[in-house]
Amino acid sequence: MKIRKLKFYEFVFIIFTLILVGISAHYILIDRNSFWRLIYPVQARLSIMTIQCSDESPEWMRSLLSEIILEQKNLSNQLAYINDYNQLFACQSGWVGTTGFSKLVTENTRFRYASMTKILTNDAVISLLNQKKLNLNEPFVDRFDEFQNQNFKDERIKKITIGDLLQQRSGFDRLKSEDIMFSTAETPWCPRNLNKLLAIKLDSDPNEYYAYDNRNSCLLGAVIGRISAMSYREYMSQNYKLNQNNIKFINSGYFSDEVKYDFRNNDYWMEADDNSFHFNELSSSAGLTGSASALAQLIKPMLNKHPYNILSISDKSLSSCNINTFKSCNGFAMWVYQRDNSSKKVFFRNGGLPAATSLTAISEAGEVVVWVGNGASLLDKKFDENLLEKKFYQILDK
């Protein structure tokens, strides 16, 4: 039997096909994230075409959402804005699920708020302060009978005040010791087993400096529960009418009306890991889900509380930080930034989970902007961790 020799163009075609199959197999089976990153610019242009805004929305909302899609690397987003006349506007982009093959995101689609949950937790404590059910300078352990006459390994824990917890100045520092709240290896001791505090050593003296740590929010949630004689979730649901606003706590999985999250820019966490956190323990730190509009409408009335509100900051905190640096000056619920003495102050609280990013910004005039997205930024050489804060500041500094 005579074997036919391959012609040159047939040989080239076979080699090209093998290379194509090999590259495809590599991206799809071995390095999926690189494949999805590669095609993101195409998906981004399609997502921009899906942007929908409510009537009479400011033009900056549409353009800002386009920039977020291109630069922040989030296809599915919600952006809510309440102006100083208490008018609500909303824009959204992208799809609930697969790009081009699922329903479009609406104003009511559910997103994870991540650490923006802390705004509600801290506001609840602020309300208790204003009602004189709590004192800003009282040691938080005084609210727990089980700690009375107990010996602490670190006696400084007895000096942590409610104000220290509010402003993340308790002495816990996740850069020096484990922030147990996001552990997947074991169930966090807070808030179930507060006796663990008897054996813990702080990372610094209370009120020495600001250090962001989720243990602060968990302990505030425990204080709320102890004063109200209710669980934290029950208290928040009742006092903030969460059900009426379609805001829910995460339990163990995704809700049927929740957006699908995009993990392409996360090299460590995958979707299979996303619900491995202990969300019951994270309730007061990062446990809430809902829409950007729902959260903005909850935040707006918080600004009218007296004598303290979520924009408050102590003199000690303000004197020990640099207000001209992002994320330096942390107050009762928000950190405050001012570009220079001739500019206005803007208050921020951001949030992040493996594939959920969010940001709230509030102007001195009481304007509220809330953004939620379904992904995370790519941590490459071009990454700017304050990119969105700069964009929001430029809009609100007027």
C-alpha positions in Angstrom: 0.0 0.0 0.0 1.4 3.3 -1.1 1.5 6.0 1.5 0.7 9.5 0.2 3.1 12.2 1.2 1.6 15.2 2.9 1.7 18.4 1.0 3.3 21.4 2.6 0.1 23.3 3.3 -1.4 20.1 4.9 1.6 19.8 7.1 1.3 23.5 8.2 -2.4 23.0 8.9 -1.8 20.0 11.1 1.0 21.8 13.0 -1.2 24.9 13.4 -4.1 22.8 14.7 -2.0 21.0 17.2 -0.6 24.3 18.5 -4.1 25.7 18.7 -5.4 22.7 20.6 -2.4 22.7 22.9 -2.8 26.4 23.7 -6.6 26.0 24.2 -6.0 23.0 26.5 -3.5 24.9 28.5 -5.8 27.9 29.1 -9.0 25.9 29.7 -7.6 23.0 31.7 -4.5 24.4 33.4 -4.6 28.2 33.4 -8.2 29.3 33.1 -7.7 32.6 34.8 -5.2 33.7 32.1 -7.7 32.8 29.4 -10.5 34.9 31.0 -8.1 37.8 31.6 -7.1 37.6 28.0 -10.6 38.1 26.7 -11.7 40.6 29.4 -11.3 43.7 27.2 -13.9 42.2 24.8 -16.3 41.4 27.6 -15.7 44.9 29.1 -16.8 46.6 25.9 -20.0 44.4 25.8 -20.6 45.2 29.5 -20.4 49.0 28.8 -23.1 48.6 26.2 -25.4 47.1 28.9 -25.2 50.1 31.2 -28.6 51.3 32.3 -29.3 54.4 34.5 -32.5 55.7 36.1 -34.1 58.8 34.7 -32.2 62.1 35.2 -29.2 60.4 36.6 -26.1 62.6 36.6 -23.9 62.0 33.6 -20.9 61.2 35.7 -22.6 58.0 36.9 -22.6 56.4 33.4 -19.0 57.5 32.7 -17.8 56.4 36.1 -19.3 53.0 35.7 -17.6 52.7 32.3 -14.3 53.5 33.9 -14.9 51.0 36.6 -15.6 48.3 34.1 -12.4 49.0 32.1 -10.0 49.8 35.0 -11.4 48.0 38.1 -12.0 44.8 36.1 -15.7 44.3 37.2 -18.2 43.4 34.5 -21.3 43.4 36.7 -21.9 46.5 38.9 -24.4 48.7 40.7 -23.8 52.3 41.4 -26.3 54.3 43.6 -26.2 58.0 44.4 -28.3 60.0 46.8 -27.9 63.7 46.3 -28.2 66.5 49.0 -31.9 66.8 48.0 -32.4 63.1 49.0 -33.0 62.0 45.4 -31.9 58.5 44.5 -30.3 57.6 41.2 -29.0 54.2 40.1 -26.9 52.7 37.3 -26.0 49.1 36.7 -24.1 47.0 34.2 -23.4 43.5 33.1 -25.1 40.2 33.7 -26.3 38.1 36.7 -24.5 35.1 35.3 -22.6 34.2 32.1 -21.6 37.1 29.9 -24.2 37.5 27.1 -26.2 34.4 28.1 -27.9 35.4 31.3 -30.2 38.1 32.6 -28.9 41.6 32.9 -28.1 43.0 36.3 -31.0 45.2 37.6 -31.1 47.8 40.4 -32.3 45.0 42.8 -29.8 42.3 42.0 -28.0 41.1 45.1 -24.3 41.7 45.8 -22.2 41.0 48.8 -21.4 44.1 50.8 -18.3 42.7 52.4 -16.8 45.1 54.9 -19.4 47.8 54.2 -21.4 45.8 56.6 -19.3 47.6 59.3 -21.2 50.8 58.5 -24.4 49.3 59.9 -22.7 47.6 62.8 -20.9 50.8 63.9 -24.1 52.9 63.3 -25.9 50.6 65.7 -23.3 51.2 68.4 -23.4 54.9 67.7 -27.1 54.9 68.2 -26.6 53.2 71.6 -24.1 55.9 72.5 -26.5 58.6 71.6 -29.2 56.9 73.7 -26.7 56.8 76.6 -27.0 53.0 76.7 -23.3 52.9 76.1 -20.4 55.2 77.0 -17.6 56.0 74.5 -14.9 55.7 77.1 -16.1 52.6 79.0 -14.1 49.4 78.7 -16.1 47.0 76.6 -15.4 44.1 79.0 -17.6 45.8 81.6 -20.6 44.7 79.5 -19.8 41.0 80.1 -20.3 39.6 83.5 -18.2 36.6 82.8 -15.1 38.8 82.7 -15.5 40.3 86.1 -12.8 39.3 88.6 -11.0 37.3 85.9 -7.3 37.3 85.2 -6.3 38.2 81.7 -3.0 37.1 80.2 -2.8 40.6 78.8 -4.3 43.1 81.3 -4.4 45.7 78.5 -7.6 44.1 77.1 -9.4 45.5 80.1 -8.6 49.0 78.9 -10.1 48.6 75.4 -13.0 51.0 75.2 -16.0 51.1 73.0 -14.4 54.1 71.2 -11.3 52.0 70.5 -13.3 49.3 68.9 -15.3 51.8 66.8 -12.1 53.4 65.5 -10.1 50.2 65.0 -7.6 51.3 67.8 -8.1 48.4 70.1 -4.6 46.9 69.9 -5.5 44.1 67.5 -3.5 44.3 64.4 -4.0 41.7 61.6 -0.6 42.5 60.2 1.0 41.3 63.4 -1.3 38.5 64.5 -4.0 36.4 62.8 -7.3 38.0 62.1 -9.1 34.8 63.1 -12.4 36.1 61.6 -11.5 35.0 58.1 -9.9 31.7 59.1 -11.1 28.7 57.1 -9.1 26.2 59.1 -11.0 26.7 62.3 -14.2 28.4 63.5 -13.5 31.9 64.9 -13.7 32.2 68.6 -15.5 35.5 68.3 -18.4 35.9 69.2 -19.1 32.4 70.4 -16.3 31.9 72.8 -15.2 35.3 74.2 -13.4 33.6 77.1 -10.6 33.2 74.5 -9.8 36.9 75.3 -8.4 35.7 78.7 -5.5 34.1 76.9 -4.9 36.5 74.1 -2.1 39.0 73.9 -2.7 42.4 72.1 -0.4 43.6 69.4 -0.2 47.1 70.8 -1.5 49.3 73.6 -5.2 50.2 73.1 -5.6 53.6 71.4 -2.0 53.7 70.4 -2.6 53.6 66.7 -5.2 52.7 64.0 -4.9 49.1 62.7 -7.7 47.6 60.6 -8.8 44.3 62.1 -12.1 42.4 61.9 -12.0 41.4 65.5 -13.0 44.9 66.4 -16.3 44.6 64.5 -17.0 41.2 65.9 -16.6 42.4 69.5 -18.9 45.4 68.7 -21.5 42.9 67.4 -21.1 41.0 70.7 -21.7 44.2 72.7 -24.9 44.9 70.7 -26.1 41.4 71.4 -25.4 41.7 75.1 -27.1 45.1 75.6 -30.1 44.2 73.5 -30.5 40.6 74.9 -30.9 39.6 71.2 -28.6 38.0 68.7 -26.8 40.4 66.6 -28.7 39.3 63.5 -32.0 39.6 65.2 -31.2 43.1 66.5 -30.0 44.4 63.1 -32.9 42.8 61.2 -35.4 44.5 63.5 -33.8 47.9 63.9 -32.8 48.4 60.3 -35.8 46.7 58.6 -33.5 44.5 56.6 -36.2 42.3 55.2 -38.1 45.3 53.9 -35.0 46.5 52.1 -34.3 42.9 50.8 -31.0 42.9 52.7 -30.0 39.5 54.0 -27.2 37.9 55.9 -25.0 35.3 54.2 -25.4 31.8 55.6 -23.5 29.3 53.6 -24.1 29.7 49.9 -25.4 32.1 47.2 -28.9 33.4 47.0 -31.1 32.8 44.0 -31.2 36.5 43.2 -27.4 37.0 43.7 -24.9 37.9 41.0 -22.3 35.4 39.9 -18.8 36.3 41.1 -15.8 36.6 38.8 -12.6 35.0 40.2 -10.3 35.5 37.2 -8.1 38.1 38.9 -7.7 36.1 42.1 -4.8 33.6 42.0 -5.4 32.2 45.5 -9.2 31.9 46.0 -11.5 30.0 43.7 -15.3 29.9 43.6 -15.2 26.6 45.5 -13.6 28.5 48.4 -15.9 31.4 48.4 -18.4 30.0 50.9 -15.8 28.4 53.1 -15.8 31.3 55.5 -17.7 31.2 58.8 -20.3 33.8 57.8 -22.4 33.4 61.0 -19.3 34.6 62.9 -18.7 37.2 60.2 -22.1 38.7 60.6 -21.1 42.0 62.0 -17.9 42.3 59.9 -18.8 41.3 56.4 -22.1 39.3 56.5 -24.6 41.4 54.6 -25.9 41.2 51.0 -28.2 43.4 49.0 -28.3 46.1 46.4 -26.3 49.4 46.2 -29.5 51.4 46.3 -30.8 49.6 49.4 -27.6 50.3 51.3 -27.4 53.9 50.2 -31.0 54.5 51.5 -30.1 53.0 54.9 -26.9 55.1 55.1 -28.5 58.5 54.3 -30.5 58.9 57.5 -27.5 57.9 59.6 -25.9 61.2 58.8 -28.5 63.1 60.8 -27.8 61.4 64.2 -26.5 63.5 67.1 -24.2 64.0 68.9 -22.3 61.2 67.1 -22.8 59.7 63.7 -20.9 57.6 61.2 -18.8 60.6 60.1 -17.5 61.3 63.6 -13.9 61.0 64.5 -12.1 61.6 67.8 -9.6 64.3 68.4 -7.0 61.7 69.3 -7.5 59.8 66.0 -7.5 63.0 63.9 -4.3 64.3 65.6 -2.4 61.1 65.0 -3.1 60.6 61.3 -2.6 62.3 58.0 -5.9 63.5 56.5 -4.1 64.1 53.1 -3.4 60.4 52.8 -6.0 57.8 51.9 -6.9 55.3 54.6 -5.0 57.1 57.3 -7.6 58.8 59.4 -10.2 56.3 60.6 -13.3 57.5 62.5 -16.3 55.9 64.1 -17.3 54.1 60.9 -15.6 55.8 57.9 -12.1 57.0 57.1 -11.8 60.6 56.1 -9.7 62.2 53.3 -9.0 65.7 52.3 -6.7 66.5 49.4 -5.6 69.9 50.8 -6.9 72.7 52.9 -8.8 74.3 50.0 -10.6 71.0 49.2 -13.5 69.3 50.9 -13.6 66.2 53.1 -14.9 62.9 51.7 -15.6 59.9 53.9 -15.1 56.3 52.7 -15.6 52.7 53.7 -14.6 50.0 51.3 -15.2 46.3 51.3 -13.6 43.2 49.7 -14.0 39.5 49.5 -12.2 37.1 47.1 -14.4 38.2 44.2 -16.5 41.0 45.5 -15.4 44.6 45.8 -17.4 47.6 47.1 -17.0 51.2 48.2 -19.2 53.8 49.9 -18.3 57.5 49.7 -20.1 60.4 51.6 -19.5 64.1 51.0 -19.6 66.9 53.5 -22.9 68.0 52.0 -24.4 64.5 52.8 -24.3 63.0 49.3 -24.0 59.2 49.4 -22.5 57.1 46.7 -22.4 53.3 47.0 -20.8 51.0 44.4 -20.8 47.2 44.4 -19.0 44.9 41.9 -18.7 41.2 41.2 -15.0 40.8 41.0 -11.6 41.9 42.2 -8.9 44.0 40.6 -5.8 42.4 39.0 -2.9 43.0 41.3 -0.4 43.8 38.6 2.2 46.6 38.3 -0.5 49.0 37.2 -2.7 48.4 40.2 -3.6 51.4 42.3 -5.3 50.5 45.5 -6.8 53.9 45.8 -8.0 54.2 42.2 -11.7 54.3 43.0 -11.3 56.5 46.0 -9.6 59.1 43.8 -12.4 58.9 41.2 -15.1 59.3 43.9 -13.3 62.1 45.5 -13.0 64.0 42.3 -16.7 63.8 41.8 -17.7 64.7 45.4 -15.1 67.5 45.9 -17.2 70.2 44.3 
